Amino acid sequence: MDKNNIISICVPVHNEQENIEPLYINLTNVIESIKADFEIIMVNDGSCDKSGDILDSLAKRDSRVKVIHLCRNFGQSCAMMAGFDHASGDIIIAMDGDNQNDPADIPRLLDQIHKGYSVVSGWRKNRKDAKISRILPSKIANWIISIVTGVKLHDYGCSLKAYKKQVIKNVKLYGEMHRFLPVLSFWQGAKVTEIVVNHQPRQFGDSHYGMSRVVKVLLDLALIRFLDKYLKYPIHLFGGIGLINMLLAFISFALMLYYKIWGGKTFIETPLPTLVVLFGIMGAMSVLLGIVAEIVMRTYYESQEQKPYLIDRTLNI
């Protein structure tokens, strides 16, 4: 069997004992209907219910089901990366284990991949979630992410996505980074598109996500922006901050002298001497931090023989 003709479906699972069997049945029915070779990679992300036992049972009766048990709960991004790392196929479908993603949308995702797109993202246009606690924060977060990254998608949080494996094989996921895969792929030259997908109400179990996730996503967004703009030259960011602080230190020093000579105020009557020292130290520390970051960046590329560029194709090389 040619691995390039296999579809790998990666499903992180955390305390979804009631949803695993229905999801497995729906997945197999859909993929078998399009007559494609496939594997289902179920990643048990430290479940404390009977999810692990159910997954083992599925794997024993169907060799197409691959099960990975993580030592503890590492989070959705790490669980998804474990699935990607062990995927055999050239096309990878990622989806949630809560049975809210509809497997019937998978053929439509594959159609877009076959049209030449490298990443196909689902858009839960009609979400079946709480409007205030889930949908509204998600809309705000999606709008901010689109503005900051320049990749215009309506629903970054939808786990139902299709990828060409060559696009994400070297991507490492941490925090809540799985939602930024379309952005990371786009920055590497991948063609990204979005299609409307079904979203089903949760039948069993409880959602593992709350308002606290918004904070994590925004912090990860700041990191993503840094990686895009300043990973290759961090001295530009930290050095710029340092120069601004040194300028503020100079202005504070000039005002301090002005008030001393012409304003009739001693140094201890204004906070300006303190500001001079504060801005001066912050400026020097920022510049030094930029130099250290430059050394770390160069060590990162050179120790792993990484290149700070990506080649699309060559001729006669």
Order of alpha helices (4+ residues) and beta strands (2+ residues): beta-alpha-beta-alpha-beta-alpha-beta-alpha-beta-alpha-beta-alpha-alpha-beta-alpha-alpha-alpha
